[in-house]
Amino acid sequence: MIKPLGDRVVLQVEAEPEQSVGGIYIASNAQEKSIKGIVVAVSEQSIGELTAPQAVKVGDEVIFDKYAGSELSVDGQDYLVLHEKDLVAIV
């Protein structure tokens, strides 16, 4: 499993197939980038000897900035690693 460092959070971003008004499915490379995800891993912020918990926990559904983070694939599953400051809200 991925263990994020610093103030980072790992999200699983699920893209739903987009359908046009006429019923045609839009190719994945032409779709809008998703801004929702499920938190799958959370790091602990280290400030010297102090540790501060993140504002989110594993399992939270969150909204994040549209172009934030780094995409990666592990064992065929796509994840997004981003800083906690790039999270906008918990749904």
PyMOL Python script that loads the backbone (N, CA, C, O; Angstrom):
from pymol import cmd

cmd.read_pdbstr("""\
ATOM      1  N   MET A   1       0.844  -1.188   0.000  1.00  0.00           N
ATOM      2  CA  MET A   1       0.000   0.000   0.000  1.00  0.00           C
ATOM      3  C   MET A   1       0.883   1.243   0.000  1.00  0.00           C
ATOM      4  O   MET A   1       2.058   1.184   0.360  1.00  0.00           O
ATOM      5  N   ILE A   2       0.324   2.320  -0.392  1.00  0.00           N
ATOM      6  CA  ILE A   2       1.042   3.591  -0.467  1.00  0.00           C
ATOM      7  C   ILE A   2       0.963   4.276   0.890  1.00  0.00           C
ATOM      8  O   ILE A   2      -0.112   4.384   1.479  1.00  0.00           O
ATOM      9  N   LYS A   3       2.111   4.740   1.384  1.00  0.00           N
ATOM     10  CA  LYS A   3       2.149   5.485   2.637  1.00  0.00           C
ATOM     11  C   LYS A   3       2.633   6.902   2.325  1.00  0.00           C
ATOM     12  O   LYS A   3       3.819   7.102   2.061  1.00  0.00           O
ATOM     13  N   PRO A   4       1.736   7.883   2.352  1.00  0.00           N
ATOM     14  CA  PRO A   4       2.137   9.252   2.012  1.00  0.00           C
ATOM     15  C   PRO A   4       2.998   9.874   3.103  1.00  0.00           C
ATOM     16  O   PRO A   4       2.876   9.530   4.279  1.00  0.00           O
ATOM     17  N   LEU A   5       3.860  10.783   2.703  1.00  0.00           N
ATOM     18  CA  LEU A   5       4.749  11.474   3.631  1.00  0.00           C
ATOM     19  C   LEU A   5       4.378  12.947   3.721  1.00  0.00           C
ATOM     20  O   LEU A   5       3.676  13.470   2.855  1.00  0.00           O
ATOM     21  N   GLY A   6       4.850  13.613   4.768  1.00  0.00           N
ATOM     22  CA  GLY A   6       4.592  15.045   4.931  1.00  0.00           C
ATOM     23  C   GLY A   6       3.120  15.292   5.193  1.00  0.00           C
ATOM     24  O   GLY A   6       2.510  14.632   6.034  1.00  0.00           O
ATOM     25  N   ASP A   7       2.554  16.247   4.471  1.00  0.00           N
ATOM     26  CA  ASP A   7       1.135  16.583   4.658  1.00  0.00           C
ATOM     27  C   ASP A   7       0.299  16.078   3.487  1.00  0.00           C
ATOM     28  O   ASP A   7      -0.679  16.716   3.097  1.00  0.00           O
ATOM     29  N   ARG A   8       0.680  14.940   2.930  1.00  0.00           N
ATOM     30  CA  ARG A   8       0.009  14.432   1.733  1.00  0.00           C
ATOM     31  C   ARG A   8      -1.118  13.451   2.047  1.00  0.00           C
ATOM     32  O   ARG A   8      -1.159  12.834   3.112  1.00  0.00           O
ATOM     33  N   VAL A   9      -2.029  13.331   1.081  1.00  0.00           N
ATOM     34  CA  VAL A   9      -3.187  12.451   1.170  1.00  0.00           C
ATOM     35  C   VAL A   9      -3.251  11.664  -0.138  1.00  0.00           C
ATOM     36  O   VAL A   9      -2.976  12.210  -1.206  1.00  0.00           O
ATOM     37  N   VAL A  10      -3.614  10.384  -0.057  1.00  0.00           N
ATOM     38  CA  VAL A  10      -3.781   9.557  -1.251  1.00  0.00           C
ATOM     39  C   VAL A  10      -5.274   9.357  -1.477  1.00  0.00           C
ATOM     40  O   VAL A  10      -6.001   8.948  -0.572  1.00  0.00           O
ATOM     41  N   LEU A  11      -5.725   9.652  -2.707  1.00  0.00           N
ATOM     42  CA  LEU A  11      -7.133   9.520  -3.061  1.00  0.00           C
ATOM     43  C   LEU A  11      -7.312   8.485  -4.162  1.00  0.00           C
ATOM     44  O   LEU A  11      -6.446   8.306  -5.019  1.00  0.00           O
ATOM     45  N   GLN A  12      -8.443   7.817  -4.119  1.00  0.00           N
ATOM     46  CA  GLN A  12      -8.869   6.972  -5.231  1.00  0.00           C
ATOM     47  C   GLN A  12      -9.923   7.767  -5.974  1.00  0.00           C
ATOM     48  O   GLN A  12     -10.994   8.050  -5.438  1.00  0.00           O
ATOM     49  N   VAL A  13      -9.618   8.123  -7.202  1.00  0.00           N
ATOM     50  CA  VAL A  13     -10.514   8.949  -7.998  1.00  0.00           C
ATOM     51  C   VAL A  13     -11.259   8.034  -8.962  1.00  0.00           C
ATOM     52  O   VAL A  13     -10.653   7.369  -9.803  1.00  0.00           O
ATOM     53  N   GLU A  14     -12.567   8.014  -8.828  1.00  0.00           N
ATOM     54  CA  GLU A  14     -13.377   7.175  -9.705  1.00  0.00           C
ATOM     55  C   GLU A  14     -14.054   8.047 -10.746  1.00  0.00           C
ATOM     56  O   GLU A  14     -14.843   8.932 -10.414  1.00  0.00           O
ATOM     57  N   ALA A  15     -13.743   7.792 -11.996  1.00  0.00           N
ATOM     58  CA  ALA A  15     -14.351   8.549 -13.088  1.00  0.00           C
ATOM     59  C   ALA A  15     -15.552   7.776 -13.608  1.00  0.00           C
ATOM     60  O   ALA A  15     -15.445   6.601 -13.957  1.00  0.00           O
ATOM     61  N   GLU A  16     -16.682   8.440 -13.654  1.00  0.00           N
ATOM     62  CA  GLU A  16     -17.883   7.833 -14.219  1.00  0.00           C
ATOM     63  C   GLU A  16     -17.906   8.134 -15.709  1.00  0.00           C
ATOM     64  O   GLU A  16     -17.545   9.236 -16.122  1.00  0.00           O
ATOM     65  N   PRO A  17     -18.326   7.168 -16.523  1.00  0.00           N
ATOM     66  CA  PRO A  17     -18.400   7.450 -17.956  1.00  0.00           C
ATOM     67  C   PRO A  17     -19.388   8.574 -18.220  1.00  0.00           C
ATOM     68  O   PRO A  17     -20.530   8.536 -17.761  1.00  0.00           O
ATOM     69  N   GLU A  18     -18.935   9.570 -18.963  1.00  0.00           N
ATOM     70  CA  GLU A  18     -19.771  10.733 -19.271  1.00  0.00           C
ATOM     71  C   GLU A  18     -20.591  10.447 -20.515  1.00  0.00           C
ATOM     72  O   GLU A  18     -20.083   9.903 -21.496  1.00  0.00           O
ATOM     73  N   GLN A  19     -21.850  10.813 -20.469  1.00  0.00           N
ATOM     74  CA  GLN A  19     -22.737  10.569 -21.592  1.00  0.00           C
ATOM     75  C   GLN A  19     -23.296  11.903 -22.082  1.00  0.00           C
ATOM     76  O   GLN A  19     -23.700  12.750 -21.285  1.00  0.00           O
ATOM     77  N   SER A  20     -23.314  12.074 -23.382  1.00  0.00           N
ATOM     78  CA  SER A  20     -23.851  13.319 -23.944  1.00  0.00           C
ATOM     79  C   SER A  20     -25.377  13.279 -23.921  1.00  0.00           C
ATOM     80  O   SER A  20     -25.976  12.251 -23.606  1.00  0.00           O
ATOM     81  N   VAL A  21     -25.991  14.395 -24.255  1.00  0.00           N
ATOM     82  CA  VAL A  21     -27.446  14.494 -24.284  1.00  0.00           C
ATOM     83  C   VAL A  21     -28.045  13.474 -25.250  1.00  0.00           C
ATOM     84  O   VAL A  21     -29.115  12.927 -24.985  1.00  0.00           O
ATOM     85  N   GLY A  22     -27.376  13.217 -26.349  1.00  0.00           N
ATOM     86  CA  GLY A  22     -27.872  12.283 -27.352  1.00  0.00           C
ATOM     87  C   GLY A  22     -27.633  10.826 -27.006  1.00  0.00           C
ATOM     88  O   GLY A  22     -28.029   9.941 -27.765  1.00  0.00           O
ATOM     89  N   GLY A  23     -26.983  10.555 -25.861  1.00  0.00           N
ATOM     90  CA  GLY A  23     -26.756   9.178 -25.435  1.00  0.00           C
ATOM     91  C   GLY A  23     -25.420   8.606 -25.851  1.00  0.00           C
ATOM     92  O   GLY A  23     -25.166   7.425 -25.616  1.00  0.00           O
ATOM     93  N   ILE A  24     -24.560   9.397 -26.457  1.00  0.00           N
ATOM     94  CA  ILE A  24     -23.241   8.927 -26.880  1.00  0.00           C
ATOM     95  C   ILE A  24     -22.268   9.075 -25.725  1.00  0.00           C
ATOM     96  O   ILE A  24     -22.225  10.117 -25.071  1.00  0.00           O
ATOM     97  N   TYR A  25     -21.472   8.013 -25.469  1.00  0.00           N
ATOM     98  CA  TYR A  25     -20.470   8.083 -24.403  1.00  0.00           C
ATOM     99  C   TYR A  25     -19.249   8.841 -24.897  1.00  0.00           C
ATOM    100  O   TYR A  25     -18.789   8.637 -26.020  1.00  0.00           O
ATOM    101  N   ILE A  26     -18.731   9.719 -24.044  1.00  0.00           N
ATOM    102  CA  ILE A  26     -17.584  10.555 -24.386  1.00  0.00           C
ATOM    103  C   ILE A  26     -16.307   9.818 -23.992  1.00  0.00           C
ATOM    104  O   ILE A  26     -16.232   9.240 -22.908  1.00  0.00           O
ATOM    105  N   ALA A  27     -15.308   9.835 -24.866  1.00  0.00           N
ATOM    106  CA  ALA A  27     -14.030   9.163 -24.603  1.00  0.00           C
ATOM    107  C   ALA A  27     -13.394   9.709 -23.337  1.00  0.00           C
ATOM    108  O   ALA A  27     -13.536  10.892 -23.031  1.00  0.00           O
ATOM    109  N   SER A  28     -12.691   8.851 -22.594  1.00  0.00           N
ATOM    110  CA  SER A  28     -12.118   9.254 -21.306  1.00  0.00           C
ATOM    111  C   SER A  28     -11.122  10.399 -21.434  1.00  0.00           C
ATOM    112  O   SER A  28     -11.021  11.222 -20.524  1.00  0.00           O
ATOM    113  N   ASN A  29     -10.383  10.474 -22.539  1.00  0.00           N
ATOM    114  CA  ASN A  29      -9.414  11.562 -22.695  1.00  0.00           C
ATOM    115  C   ASN A  29     -10.080  12.894 -23.031  1.00  0.00           C
ATOM    116  O   ASN A  29      -9.417  13.930 -22.987  1.00  0.00           O
ATOM    117  N   ALA A  30     -11.374  12.895 -23.367  1.00  0.00           N
ATOM    118  CA  ALA A  30     -12.089  14.130 -23.680  1.00  0.00           C
ATOM    119  C   ALA A  30     -12.985  14.589 -22.530  1.00  0.00           C
ATOM    120  O   ALA A  30     -13.604  15.651 -22.606  1.00  0.00           O
ATOM    121  N   GLN A  31     -13.053  13.785 -21.464  1.00  0.00           N
ATOM    122  CA  GLN A  31     -13.913  14.122 -20.337  1.00  0.00           C
ATOM    123  C   GLN A  31     -13.249  15.145 -19.430  1.00  0.00           C
ATOM    124  O   GLN A  31     -12.027  15.297 -19.425  1.00  0.00           O
ATOM    125  N   GLU A  32     -14.078  15.844 -18.661  1.00  0.00           N
ATOM    126  CA  GLU A  32     -13.572  16.759 -17.638  1.00  0.00           C
ATOM    127  C   GLU A  32     -12.894  15.949 -16.553  1.00  0.00           C
ATOM    128  O   GLU A  32     -13.332  14.842 -16.240  1.00  0.00           O
ATOM    129  N   LYS A  33     -11.835  16.482 -15.977  1.00  0.00           N
ATOM    130  CA  LYS A  33     -11.139  15.806 -14.892  1.00  0.00           C
ATOM    131  C   LYS A  33     -12.010  15.847 -13.635  1.00  0.00           C
ATOM    132  O   LYS A  33     -12.589  16.881 -13.303  1.00  0.00           O
ATOM    133  N   SER A  34     -12.095  14.708 -12.940  1.00  0.00           N
ATOM    134  CA  SER A  34     -12.918  14.617 -11.739  1.00  0.00           C
ATOM    135  C   SER A  34     -12.347  15.489 -10.625  1.00  0.00           C
ATOM    136  O   SER A  34     -11.140  15.729 -10.571  1.00  0.00           O
ATOM    137  N   ILE A  35     -13.213  15.958  -9.744  1.00  0.00           N
ATOM    138  CA  ILE A  35     -12.761  16.744  -8.597  1.00  0.00           C
ATOM    139  C   ILE A  35     -13.185  16.102  -7.285  1.00  0.00           C
ATOM    140  O   ILE A  35     -13.080  16.721  -6.226  1.00  0.00           O
ATOM    141  N   LYS A  36     -13.674  14.835  -7.350  1.00  0.00           N
ATOM    142  CA  LYS A  36     -14.070  14.107  -6.151  1.00  0.00           C
ATOM    143  C   LYS A  36     -13.241  12.848  -6.017  1.00  0.00           C
ATOM    144  O   LYS A  36     -12.826  12.251  -7.011  1.00  0.00           O
ATOM    145  N   GLY A  37     -13.003  12.449  -4.777  1.00  0.00           N
ATOM    146  CA  GLY A  37     -12.271  11.224  -4.538  1.00  0.00           C
ATOM    147  C   GLY A  37     -12.511  10.695  -3.139  1.00  0.00           C
ATOM    148  O   GLY A  37     -13.067  11.389  -2.288  1.00  0.00           O
ATOM    149  N   ILE A  38     -12.088   9.461  -2.906  1.00  0.00           N
ATOM    150  CA  ILE A  38     -12.186   8.812  -1.608  1.00  0.00           C
ATOM    151  C   ILE A  38     -10.781   8.712  -1.024  1.00  0.00           C
ATOM    152  O   ILE A  38      -9.857   8.258  -1.700  1.00  0.00           O
ATOM    153  N   VAL A  39     -10.619   9.133   0.222  1.00  0.00           N
ATOM    154  CA  VAL A  39      -9.319   9.083   0.892  1.00  0.00           C
ATOM    155  C   VAL A  39      -8.987   7.629   1.216  1.00  0.00           C
ATOM    156  O   VAL A  39      -9.766   6.947   1.882  1.00  0.00           O
ATOM    157  N   VAL A  40      -7.817   7.148   0.742  1.00  0.00           N
ATOM    158  CA  VAL A  40      -7.382   5.777   1.017  1.00  0.00           C
ATOM    159  C   VAL A  40      -6.174   5.722   1.936  1.00  0.00           C
ATOM    160  O   VAL A  40      -5.902   4.677   2.527  1.00  0.00           O
ATOM    161  N   ALA A  41      -5.441   6.823   2.071  1.00  0.00           N
ATOM    162  CA  ALA A  41      -4.293   6.871   2.979  1.00  0.00           C
ATOM    163  C   ALA A  41      -4.022   8.311   3.371  1.00  0.00           C
ATOM    164  O   ALA A  41      -4.170   9.227   2.562  1.00  0.00           O
ATOM    165  N   VAL A  42      -3.623   8.501   4.622  1.00  0.00           N
ATOM    166  CA  VAL A  42      -3.349   9.832   5.163  1.00  0.00           C
ATOM    167  C   VAL A  42      -2.024   9.775   5.910  1.00  0.00           C
ATOM    168  O   VAL A  42      -1.764   8.827   6.651  1.00  0.00           O
ATOM    169  N   SER A  43      -1.189  10.788   5.716  1.00  0.00           N
ATOM    170  CA  SER A  43       0.066  10.866   6.466  1.00  0.00           C
ATOM    171  C   SER A  43      -0.150  11.661   7.742  1.00  0.00           C
ATOM    172  O   SER A  43      -1.215  12.240   7.958  1.00  0.00           O
ATOM    173  N   GLU A  44       0.857  11.680   8.568  1.00  0.00           N
ATOM    174  CA  GLU A  44       0.845  12.528   9.757  1.00  0.00           C
ATOM    175  C   GLU A  44       1.841  13.645   9.523  1.00  0.00           C
ATOM    176  O   GLU A  44       2.975  13.397   9.113  1.00  0.00           O
ATOM    177  N   GLN A  45       1.424  14.866   9.781  1.00  0.00           N
ATOM    178  CA  GLN A  45       2.327  15.996   9.615  1.00  0.00           C
ATOM    179  C   GLN A  45       3.337  15.992  10.746  1.00  0.00           C
ATOM    180  O   GLN A  45       2.966  15.878  11.914  1.00  0.00           O
ATOM    181  N   SER A  46       4.589  16.113  10.411  1.00  0.00           N
ATOM    182  CA  SER A  46       5.635  16.186  11.424  1.00  0.00           C
ATOM    183  C   SER A  46       6.180  17.596  11.486  1.00  0.00           C
ATOM    184  O   SER A  46       6.650  18.139  10.486  1.00  0.00           O
ATOM    185  N   ILE A  47       6.114  18.179  12.656  1.00  0.00           N
ATOM    186  CA  ILE A  47       6.668  19.510  12.886  1.00  0.00           C
ATOM    187  C   ILE A  47       7.644  19.357  14.041  1.00  0.00           C
ATOM    188  O   ILE A  47       7.270  19.456  15.209  1.00  0.00           O
ATOM    189  N   GLY A  48       8.891  19.115  13.696  1.00  0.00           N
ATOM    190  CA  GLY A  48       9.872  18.838  14.742  1.00  0.00           C
ATOM    191  C   GLY A  48       9.497  17.549  15.451  1.00  0.00           C
ATOM    192  O   GLY A  48       9.381  16.505  14.809  1.00  0.00           O
ATOM    193  N   GLU A  49       9.306  17.601  16.757  1.00  0.00           N
ATOM    194  CA  GLU A  49       8.921  16.419  17.521  1.00  0.00           C
ATOM    195  C   GLU A  49       7.407  16.291  17.666  1.00  0.00           C
ATOM    196  O   GLU A  49       6.918  15.279  18.168  1.00  0.00           O
ATOM    197  N   LEU A  50       6.657  17.311  17.229  1.00  0.00           N
ATOM    198  CA  LEU A  50       5.200  17.289  17.340  1.00  0.00           C
ATOM    199  C   LEU A  50       4.579  16.647  16.103  1.00  0.00           C
ATOM    200  O   LEU A  50       5.114  16.766  15.001  1.00  0.00           O
ATOM    201  N   THR A  51       3.456  15.969  16.288  1.00  0.00           N
ATOM    202  CA  THR A  51       2.728  15.384  15.185  1.00  0.00           C
ATOM    203  C   THR A  51       1.297  15.896  15.214  1.00  0.00           C
ATOM    204  O   THR A  51       0.617  15.795  16.234  1.00  0.00           O
ATOM    205  N   ALA A  52       0.843  16.444  14.095  1.00  0.00           N
ATOM    206  CA  ALA A  52      -0.514  16.980  14.009  1.00  0.00           C
ATOM    207  C   ALA A  52      -1.339  16.106  13.063  1.00  0.00           C
ATOM    208  O   ALA A  52      -0.886  15.823  11.955  1.00  0.00           O
ATOM    209  N   PRO A  53      -2.528  15.674  13.465  1.00  0.00           N
ATOM    210  CA  PRO A  53      -3.349  14.847  12.575  1.00  0.00           C
ATOM    211  C   PRO A  53      -3.919  15.656  11.404  1.00  0.00           C
ATOM    212  O   PRO A  53      -4.106  16.868  11.508  1.00  0.00           O
ATOM    213  N   GLN A  54      -4.185  14.982  10.310  1.00  0.00           N
ATOM    214  CA  GLN A  54      -4.802  15.615   9.152  1.00  0.00           C
ATOM    215  C   GLN A  54      -6.263  15.919   9.450  1.00  0.00           C
ATOM    216  O   GLN A  54      -6.832  15.369  10.393  1.00  0.00           O
ATOM    217  N   ALA A  55      -6.867  16.786   8.658  1.00  0.00           N
ATOM    218  CA  ALA A  55      -8.279  17.141   8.816  1.00  0.00           C
ATOM    219  C   ALA A  55      -9.197  16.069   8.238  1.00  0.00           C
ATOM    220  O   ALA A  55     -10.396  16.073   8.515  1.00  0.00           O
ATOM    221  N   VAL A  56      -8.652  15.149   7.438  1.00  0.00           N
ATOM    222  CA  VAL A  56      -9.453  14.081   6.835  1.00  0.00           C
ATOM    223  C   VAL A  56      -8.986  12.734   7.352  1.00  0.00           C
ATOM    224  O   VAL A  56      -7.885  12.608   7.888  1.00  0.00           O
ATOM    225  N   LYS A  57      -9.833  11.729   7.187  1.00  0.00           N
ATOM    226  CA  LYS A  57      -9.465  10.371   7.585  1.00  0.00           C
ATOM    227  C   LYS A  57      -9.783   9.415   6.438  1.00  0.00           C
ATOM    228  O   LYS A  57     -10.508   9.776   5.511  1.00  0.00           O
ATOM    229  N   VAL A  58      -9.252   8.218   6.500  1.00  0.00           N
ATOM    230  CA  VAL A  58      -9.481   7.210   5.474  1.00  0.00           C
ATOM    231  C   VAL A  58     -10.977   6.947   5.359  1.00  0.00           C
ATOM    232  O   VAL A  58     -11.667   6.767   6.362  1.00  0.00           O
ATOM    233  N   GLY A  59     -11.472   6.929   4.119  1.00  0.00           N
ATOM    234  CA  GLY A  59     -12.883   6.688   3.863  1.00  0.00           C
ATOM    235  C   GLY A  59     -13.694   7.944   3.587  1.00  0.00           C
ATOM    236  O   GLY A  59     -14.815   7.858   3.087  1.00  0.00           O
ATOM    237  N   ASP A  60     -13.137   9.117   3.909  1.00  0.00           N
ATOM    238  CA  ASP A  60     -13.842  10.376   3.638  1.00  0.00           C
ATOM    239  C   ASP A  60     -13.939  10.612   2.130  1.00  0.00           C
ATOM    240  O   ASP A  60     -12.990  10.345   1.393  1.00  0.00           O
ATOM    241  N   GLU A  61     -15.092  11.113   1.675  1.00  0.00           N
ATOM    242  CA  GLU A  61     -15.237  11.552   0.289  1.00  0.00           C
ATOM    243  C   GLU A  61     -14.936  13.038   0.272  1.00  0.00           C
ATOM    244  O   GLU A  61     -15.539  13.807   1.021  1.00  0.00           O
ATOM    245  N   VAL A  62     -14.006  13.446  -0.581  1.00  0.00           N
ATOM    246  CA  VAL A  62     -13.547  14.826  -0.585  1.00  0.00           C
ATOM    247  C   VAL A  62     -13.621  15.443  -1.983  1.00  0.00           C
ATOM    248  O   VAL A  62     -13.669  14.740  -2.993  1.00  0.00           O
ATOM    249  N   ILE A  63     -13.628  16.767  -2.007  1.00  0.00           N
ATOM    250  CA  ILE A  63     -13.523  17.544  -3.241  1.00  0.00           C
ATOM    251  C   ILE A  63     -12.156  18.204  -3.209  1.00  0.00           C
ATOM    252  O   ILE A  63     -11.734  18.722  -2.176  1.00  0.00           O
ATOM    253  N   PHE A  64     -11.461  18.185  -4.347  1.00  0.00           N
ATOM    254  CA  PHE A  64     -10.111  18.753  -4.397  1.00  0.00           C
ATOM    255  C   PHE A  64      -9.970  19.678  -5.590  1.00  0.00           C
ATOM    256  O   PHE A  64     -10.800  19.662  -6.499  1.00  0.00           O
ATOM    257  N   ASP A  65      -8.904  20.497  -5.587  1.00  0.00           N
ATOM    258  CA  ASP A  65      -8.621  21.398  -6.698  1.00  0.00           C
ATOM    259  C   ASP A  65      -8.457  20.589  -7.990  1.00  0.00           C
ATOM    260  O   ASP A  65      -7.884  19.500  -7.985  1.00  0.00           O
ATOM    261  N   LYS A  66      -8.960  21.130  -9.071  1.00  0.00           N
ATOM    262  CA  LYS A  66      -9.063  20.402 -10.340  1.00  0.00           C
ATOM    263  C   LYS A  66      -7.727  19.868 -10.876  1.00  0.00           C
ATOM    264  O   LYS A  66      -7.674  18.733 -11.348  1.00  0.00           O
ATOM    265  N   TYR A  67      -6.673  20.643 -10.815  1.00  0.00           N
ATOM    266  CA  TYR A  67      -5.402  20.212 -11.400  1.00  0.00           C
ATOM    267  C   TYR A  67      -4.346  19.921 -10.339  1.00  0.00           C
ATOM    268  O   TYR A  67      -3.151  20.039 -10.611  1.00  0.00           O
ATOM    269  N   ALA A  68      -4.767  19.547  -9.145  1.00  0.00           N
ATOM    270  CA  ALA A  68      -3.844  19.297  -8.040  1.00  0.00           C
ATOM    271  C   ALA A  68      -3.333  17.857  -8.068  1.00  0.00           C
ATOM    272  O   ALA A  68      -3.972  16.963  -8.623  1.00  0.00           O
ATOM    273  N   GLY A  69      -2.177  17.660  -7.463  1.00  0.00           N
ATOM    274  CA  GLY A  69      -1.674  16.328  -7.195  1.00  0.00           C
ATOM    275  C   GLY A  69      -0.927  15.662  -8.323  1.00  0.00           C
ATOM    276  O   GLY A  69      -0.792  16.188  -9.427  1.00  0.00           O
ATOM    277  N   SER A  70      -0.442  14.462  -7.988  1.00  0.00           N
ATOM    278  CA  SER A  70       0.294  13.630  -8.933  1.00  0.00           C
ATOM    279  C   SER A  70      -0.435  12.304  -9.088  1.00  0.00           C
ATOM    280  O   SER A  70      -0.764  11.648  -8.099  1.00  0.00           O
ATOM    281  N   GLU A  71      -0.684  11.916 -10.320  1.00  0.00           N
ATOM    282  CA  GLU A  71      -1.369  10.660 -10.585  1.00  0.00           C
ATOM    283  C   GLU A  71      -0.366   9.522 -10.606  1.00  0.00           C
ATOM    284  O   GLU A  71       0.754   9.678 -11.093  1.00  0.00           O
ATOM    285  N   LEU A  72      -0.776   8.361 -10.068  1.00  0.00           N
ATOM    286  CA  LEU A  72       0.060   7.179 -10.151  1.00  0.00           C
ATOM    287  C   LEU A  72      -0.816   5.948 -10.181  1.00  0.00           C
ATOM    288  O   LEU A  72      -1.977   5.990  -9.774  1.00  0.00           O
ATOM    289  N   SER A  73      -0.261   4.858 -10.662  1.00  0.00           N
ATOM    290  CA  SER A  73      -0.987   3.604 -10.769  1.00  0.00           C
ATOM    291  C   SER A  73      -0.210   2.527 -10.032  1.00  0.00           C
ATOM    292  O   SER A  73       0.984   2.343 -10.265  1.00  0.00           O
ATOM    293  N   VAL A  74      -0.895   1.811  -9.134  1.00  0.00           N
ATOM    294  CA  VAL A  74      -0.281   0.728  -8.368  1.00  0.00           C
ATOM    295  C   VAL A  74      -1.177  -0.494  -8.509  1.00  0.00           C
ATOM    296  O   VAL A  74      -2.359  -0.443  -8.167  1.00  0.00           O
ATOM    297  N   ASP A  75      -0.626  -1.582  -9.007  1.00  0.00           N
ATOM    298  CA  ASP A  75      -1.370  -2.830  -9.200  1.00  0.00           C
ATOM    299  C   ASP A  75      -2.643  -2.614 -10.012  1.00  0.00           C
ATOM    300  O   ASP A  75      -3.679  -3.203  -9.703  1.00  0.00           O
ATOM    301  N   GLY A  76      -2.578  -1.782 -11.039  1.00  0.00           N
ATOM    302  CA  GLY A  76      -3.706  -1.546 -11.916  1.00  0.00           C
ATOM    303  C   GLY A  76      -4.750  -0.574 -11.382  1.00  0.00           C
ATOM    304  O   GLY A  76      -5.738  -0.296 -12.062  1.00  0.00           O
ATOM    305  N   GLN A  77      -4.548  -0.056 -10.181  1.00  0.00           N
ATOM    306  CA  GLN A  77      -5.487   0.904  -9.583  1.00  0.00           C
ATOM    307  C   GLN A  77      -4.886   2.307  -9.675  1.00  0.00           C
ATOM    308  O   GLN A  77      -3.709   2.501  -9.371  1.00  0.00           O
ATOM    309  N   ASP A  78      -5.691   3.279 -10.092  1.00  0.00           N
ATOM    310  CA  ASP A  78      -5.216   4.655 -10.219  1.00  0.00           C
ATOM    311  C   ASP A  78      -5.449   5.422  -8.928  1.00  0.00           C
ATOM    312  O   ASP A  78      -6.516   5.329  -8.322  1.00  0.00           O
ATOM    313  N   TYR A  79      -4.433   6.187  -8.509  1.00  0.00           N
ATOM    314  CA  TYR A  79      -4.491   6.993  -7.300  1.00  0.00           C
ATOM    315  C   TYR A  79      -4.033   8.412  -7.614  1.00  0.00           C
ATOM    316  O   TYR A  79      -3.401   8.665  -8.640  1.00  0.00           O
ATOM    317  N   LEU A  80      -4.361   9.322  -6.720  1.00  0.00           N
ATOM    318  CA  LEU A  80      -3.912  10.702  -6.815  1.00  0.00           C
ATOM    319  C   LEU A  80      -3.303  11.071  -5.469  1.00  0.00           C
ATOM    320  O   LEU A  80      -3.955  10.921  -4.435  1.00  0.00           O
ATOM    321  N   VAL A  81      -2.063  11.551  -5.468  1.00  0.00           N
ATOM    322  CA  VAL A  81      -1.380  11.979  -4.246  1.00  0.00           C
ATOM    323  C   VAL A  81      -1.310  13.495  -4.273  1.00  0.00           C
ATOM    324  O   VAL A  81      -0.774  14.087  -5.210  1.00  0.00           O
ATOM    325  N   LEU A  82      -1.861  14.123  -3.228  1.00  0.00           N
ATOM    326  CA  LEU A  82      -1.852  15.576  -3.186  1.00  0.00           C
ATOM    327  C   LEU A  82      -1.671  16.086  -1.758  1.00  0.00           C
ATOM    328  O   LEU A  82      -1.812  15.337  -0.791  1.00  0.00           O
ATOM    329  N   HIS A  83      -1.361  17.355  -1.652  1.00  0.00           N
ATOM    330  CA  HIS A  83      -1.197  18.000  -0.348  1.00  0.00           C
ATOM    331  C   HIS A  83      -2.565  18.259   0.253  1.00  0.00           C
ATOM    332  O   HIS A  83      -3.540  18.473  -0.468  1.00  0.00           O
ATOM    333  N   GLU A  84      -2.634  18.238   1.572  1.00  0.00           N
ATOM    334  CA  GLU A  84      -3.886  18.492   2.264  1.00  0.00           C
ATOM    335  C   GLU A  84      -4.449  19.872   1.906  1.00  0.00           C
ATOM    336  O   GLU A  84      -5.667  20.047   1.864  1.00  0.00           O
ATOM    337  N   LYS A  85      -3.588  20.838   1.652  1.00  0.00           N
ATOM    338  CA  LYS A  85      -4.054  22.197   1.314  1.00  0.00           C
ATOM    339  C   LYS A  85      -4.813  22.220  -0.015  1.00  0.00           C
ATOM    340  O   LYS A  85      -5.541  23.177  -0.279  1.00  0.00           O
ATOM    341  N   ASP A  86      -4.662  21.185  -0.864  1.00  0.00           N
ATOM    342  CA  ASP A  86      -5.372  21.121  -2.134  1.00  0.00           C
ATOM    343  C   ASP A  86      -6.787  20.554  -1.988  1.00  0.00           C
ATOM    344  O   ASP A  86      -7.551  20.540  -2.953  1.00  0.00           O
ATOM    345  N   LEU A  87      -7.136  20.088  -0.784  1.00  0.00           N
ATOM    346  CA  LEU A  87      -8.487  19.612  -0.530  1.00  0.00           C
ATOM    347  C   LEU A  87      -9.376  20.815  -0.256  1.00  0.00           C
ATOM    348  O   LEU A  87      -8.984  21.740   0.456  1.00  0.00           O
ATOM    349  N   VAL A  88     -10.570  20.797  -0.824  1.00  0.00           N
ATOM    350  CA  VAL A  88     -11.489  21.917  -0.702  1.00  0.00           C
ATOM    351  C   VAL A  88     -12.555  21.649   0.357  1.00  0.00           C
ATOM    352  O   VAL A  88     -12.884  22.531   1.150  1.00  0.00           O
ATOM    353  N   ALA A  89     -13.103  20.409   0.366  1.00  0.00           N
ATOM    354  CA  ALA A  89     -14.205  20.105   1.291  1.00  0.00           C
ATOM    355  C   ALA A  89     -14.350  18.612   1.483  1.00  0.00           C
ATOM    356  O   ALA A  89     -13.901  17.817   0.656  1.00  0.00           O
ATOM    357  N   ILE A  90     -14.985  18.240   2.587  1.00  0.00           N
ATOM    358  CA  ILE A  90     -15.391  16.856   2.832  1.00  0.00           C
ATOM    359  C   ILE A  90     -16.870  16.791   2.498  1.00  0.00           C
ATOM    360  O   ILE A  90     -17.654  17.617   2.964  1.00  0.00           O
ATOM    361  N   VAL A  91     -17.254  15.804   1.685  1.00  0.00           N
ATOM    362  CA  VAL A  91     -18.653  15.678   1.274  1.00  0.00           C
ATOM    363  C   VAL A  91     -19.410  14.878   2.320  1.00  0.00           C
ATOM    364  O   VAL A  91     -20.611  14.651   2.173  1.00  0.00           O
TER     365      VAL A  91
END
""", "prot")
cmd.dss("prot")
cmd.show_as("cartoon", "prot")
cmd.util.cbc("prot")
cmd.orient("prot")
